[in-house]
Amino acid sequence: MDVVKDGVKTGANKSHGGDAGPESLGQQAFKSPFNPQNQRQHGRLFSGDPDFEKAGDPSAIMLSRNRGSVLGFIRRNSGYIFMFSVLFMFMQLGFHNGQRHHPKLENMVVQDPEDSWTPGPGSILPLPEDNDEKKSVIAEHPIPGLMEEAELKYRKKLGGQSKTLKAAVSEYRRRYKRAPPKGFDEWWQFTQKYDVKMIDEYDGLFEDLKPFWELSGEEIRRRAAQVGELPSIDLVRIRDGMATVINVNPAFHDSEVSARARGFKSMIGKFMTSLPDMDFPINAKAEGRVLVPWEHRTYPNLTLQDSSKGVQAMLGGPFKPDWSDDGNVWEAWRRTCSPNSSARRLLSSLRSSANIPVKNHLASQDISPGSDFTFTQTTSASEDYCETPYAHYTQGHFFSDWRSIPVLYPVFSPAKAKGFMDIRIPSHYYYGSTKRYTYGWDSVNLELNEVDAMEVAWENKIDKIFWRGATTGGGSHPPGFAPQYQRHRFLRMASDKSNTSRVVTFADPPTSGAHWVAAVVPTATLNEEIMDAAFVKSVAPGSYPGGQQALEAEHRFGDSVPLGRHWAYKYLIDMDGMSYSGRFMSFLASDSVPIKSTVYDEFFTDWIQPWVHFIPLSSSYKEIYNIHAYFSGATEATLRAVNSTSAELPPDQRKSIEGDKRLRRIARAGKRWKQTVGRTLDMEAYVYRLCLEWARLWADDRDSMNFSL
C-alpha cells in the first residue's frame, strides 16, 4: 500500500529487494502530471522559479524531471559518493606529501617480518613533525638493567652459601626435606680443603635423582646392570675402593665408546677409596638417552616396575641402537608431555615454522626497534615444546639417529634437554686437557698455562662475532629437516647476502646514553661488518637436501682454525651441536665474551649466571645484531642509514665507551668464574656429592645411609 506523507507518495521499493522506503523525486515527477494544483502542492520544491508559473510548459516539466532525477541519484548512491570523496582526499594528501623532500626514504621502510598487520592508534596518518630533532626510540636500553639484576642475583647466591657444616646440613634439610647422605661431613672437608665456593647449589642434581627414589635399591642395582648391556653405554664399576671401566657390549662398535666413562673415572680419583660398591652407567654419546612417557611416570602401577625378567622384557623386545624406519626422537619425546598438551595432538606439531610476513603499508614510517630488540634473561633450556610443538623443527636433537630408552633406566650423561631423564655429570671435555677444547693447553710440553699462548689483549681484539664448527646438530630421522637445525640456521643468517634487512637500535652519538636511534640496515652489509662465521667441515652432507653442493651454496665455508684463533675476537658464539657445546669452558677461560645459545642444562647450571659470566642468546638468534650494537656501537653502514654525522668519525671514536666497558666486565667475570667456580676441583666436588647421593639410592636400607651431626 502506498502512503502519502507531507505531499510525497511513498511505497515499497521491491525492485532492489530492500526494505520499503520513500520513492525518489524522479519517480514522483513521472507519475504525477503537472498542473497548477500540483505546483502549489509542491511549492516548497519549485518556488521562485518563473518557468513554472506557466502551467503545462514543457520546458518547466523537463527541468522539474531533471532536478528530481539528480537528487534521486544522489540519495541512492550517497555511500559510494562519500567513499569516493574520502579516497580522493587520501590521494590528494599523498600527492602533496610526495612533493616534500624525504632524505633516505628507503631507510625509513621497516622490513621486519613480524610487524603487526594492525597499526597502533594514530599510526595510519601520522602528523608531520614540526622540527627535525627526533625523539629517542626507547626510554632506556634494557641490557644495563639485565646486567645489574643478574649481578645482584649472583652476588646474593654466592654470598649466601653455608659457612659451616652445621649450616650446610640445615640448608640441605630446608631444601630437600631429608637428611644429607652418609659421608656428607667428608664431602664438606673436601670442599673446604679445595676452596669450593658453591656449597648449597645442587638443586639440579636433586631433580635428576628424584625419580629414582620411587625405586628400591635392588631395582636400581638391577636396572644399572641391564642398561649397561645396551649399545653406547659403559659401566664405571667401584669395588673395594677401586674403579674400573667395563664395556658390557663390545660387539657394538662405537668410536666414542668409553671416552666419557674414563673421564668420569678420573673425576672420582681423589675420593673413590671412601665410596661403597656401586655402578655408574655412563652414556658414551653426547645426546640424551632416556625418554619415559608421561603415563608411565604419572601412573607407574600401569607399567612394568619389576625388571627381574631382563632388559628385553622391560623394553618389549630387543633394543635397536638406531631408529631405522620405525620411529624418531620427536615421537618419543612428545609422549613425555601430558595428554592435554599441544604436543600430544598430532597435527599441532605439523605447523610450519616459517612465518609469511604481512606488511601494513598504511602504518607509520617512524622506525621502532621491532622484534629484533628483545633480549632473553637466560638460555633456552626451559623452552616448553609441549605447548609449542611446531618449534621442535628448529632443534636438531629431535632428529637424532640414536634410539631413546623409554624406561626409567639410570644413565649418566654430560647434559640433558627438557623432557629427558638422564643424570647430569661434568663433560670429559671440560675435565681433561686437549688442544681442541682446553684454554691454555700446551700440547707440546703437555702442561696447562693460565694464559693461552695465542691470547690477545682486549684492546687488540677484533670487534666481530666469531664462530667455526662442523655441520653437526642433528641426525636424519626423519630426513629432510637439516636446514632448520640450530647451526645451519645461524650460519645462513650470518652469511646472508640477500636483500633482507635488520632493524638496529644504537646510541647516537656513541657517547650518548639517553638518545637511541633505530635504523633499517641491509643484512648483507651488517654481516660483512660484524660477522665472521663459517662451517669448516661437512658431517653426513647427504642428510642435507641437495647434499654438499646445496650446503656450500647456502652457507659460508672456511678453513679450520686452531682453538687459539678464537681469542683474537671479542665475541665468541657458543652453539649446541649434537648436544651441548664442549668448548664453553675454554671460552669462559679466555679474555673474550661467550654468547651462548643452548637448549641444554649442564652440571653447572645452578652455579653460573647469564649476563654476568656470558651473554645468553635466544634460539632464534635475531637479537644478536642489537647486542653487538649496544656493546660495540653502530657500524658505519648503520650510521649512514640515518645520515648520522658520527659516520665520519674514525672507527675507534664510533665505539660505545660504556658498552665496551660493560662487555669487558662480562669477559673478566667469566674468566674469574672459570678460575674459581668452574675448576676441575669444582667438578670433582660435584661428582663427589653425586656419588654420596647415588650410594644412598643404591642401598637397601637407605635410612642407614643418612648423615646426622
Buried (B, 14 or more C-beta within 10 A) or exposed (E): EEEEEEEBBBEEBEEEEEEEEBBBBBBBBEEEEBEEEBBEEBEEBBEEEEEBEEEEBEEBBEBBBEBBBEBBEEEBEEEEEEEEEEEEEEEEEEEEEEEEEEEEEEBBEBBBBEBEEEBEEEBEEEEEEEEEEBEBBBEEBBBBEBBEEBBEBBEEBBEEBBEEBEEBBEBBEEEBEBBBBBBBBEBBEBBEEBEBBBBBBBEBBBEBBEBBEEBBBBBBBBBBBBBBBBBBBBBBBBEEEEBEBEBBBEEBEBEEBBBBBBBBBBBBEBBBEBBBEBBBBBBBBBBBBBBBBBBBBEEBEEBBBEBEEEBEEBBEEEBEBEBEEEBBBBBBBBBBBEEEBBBBEEEBBEEEEEEEEEEBEEBBEBBBBBBBBEBBEBBBBEBBBBEBBBBBBBBBBBBBBBBBBBBBBBBBBBBBBBBBBBBBBBBBBBBBBEEEBBBBBBEEEEEEEEEBEBBBEBEEBBBBBBBBBBBBBBBBBEEEBBBBBBBBBBBBBBBBEEEEBBBBBBBBBBBBBEBBBBBBBBBBBBBBBBBBBBBBEBBEBEBBEBEEEBBBEBBBBEEEEEBBEBBBBBBBBBBBBBBBBBBBBBBBBBBBBBBBBBBBBBBBBBBBBBBBBBBBBBBBBBBBBBBBBBBBBBBBBBBBBBEBEBBEBEEEEBBBEBBBEBBBBBBBBBBBBBEBBBBBBBBBBBBBBBBBBBBBBBBEEBEEBEBEE
